[in-house]
Amino acid sequence: IVDQCIRHFSDWWLIGTKDTGTWGFDMWDTQNQFVRVAEGGGLAALIFFVLMISRCFGRLGKARKEVEGNTKKEWFLWFLGAALFSHVTGFFGVNYFDQTEFAWFALLAMISAATAFLDNTTAKTVGVVEPELVDAELAYSPSAVDGSW
C-alpha cells in the first residue's frame, strides 16, 4: 500500500484523494495510518502528522533528561514514550477511526500535559514558579481531595 501511495503521489499530494481503489487490486482498504493521512489530507497533512510524532518523541526525551534522578517521573515519561512507540508501530498495519482514535488523542494530550513544564523557560525570567510533573499518588489520594495531610 505504501508503494502504491508513492507511485500515485500526483493523485493525493495537494489535498488528498477520495478514492484509492484505482491504485490497484484491493487498494480501497488503506490499512496504514500514514497512507490514510496522506490520502485524506495531502502532503501537508502527512508532513504535519510525522512532525507531530517526532515532536512528541523529542519532548519526551527532553523531559526525561530534565527529571533525571527522580525515578517515578523518569518511568512515567518512559512509559509515555513506550505507548507512543506502540501507536507508531501499529500505524504501519492499521488506521484509526471512530472510538480507536480516542486512545491516540488521549495519549497526545497526556504527552502535552506531562511535558508542559518544558515551555516555561520564559516564566523563569519573569519570576513565575515552574510547575512540576504531578505526582500520581498525591494527586489522586483521598487526603489531596479534602486538603488534610
Disulfide bonds with the S-S distance in Angstrom:
none
